[in-house]
Amino acid sequence: MESSRRSKAPRERSLRNSDRRRTSDGVLAIIVDERSGREYYVSILDSFSLGGQTYTVMYNYEPDDGSRASPEVVIMRSWKDQNGEHVFSSITSKKELDRAFDLFFERYAGSTGRA
């Protein structure tokens, strides 16, 4: 699995429960940018807590037609708002992103038998 660490401008995104469904890759979701209204289709790979903060690992979902490049992994902070909807925001601290990526990679390697 090829991955990169990318930080986008901080934006909160909400995920409505009705926008989630299972795929063979994980959970397929539609994330809506609250500021622009733009929708992003993502596949959620993992979710975990580190130091009291929850993180969600995802990649842009595109149906596999045999021509797509390896997906880019994105890690975002996540929580539920007062209405119970999932909210995501970008990680702006490189140190925090590195810690979250390292834990995700350990979890991924452990799940595939790679060390």
GIZIGI-V398906 format. One record per run of one state. SS is the DSSP state (A for helix, B for strand, O for the rest). FROM is the first residue (numbers start at 0). TO is the last residue. If there is no record, write none. Layout:
ss = <SS,SS>
from = <FROM,FROM>
to = <TO,TO>
This chain:
ss = <O,B,O,A,B,O,B,O,B,O,B,O,B,O,B,O,A,O>
from = <0,12,15,16,19,23,25,33,38,50,52,60,72,80,85,89,93,112>
to = <11,14,15,18,22,24,32,37,49,51,59,71,79,84,88,92,111,114>
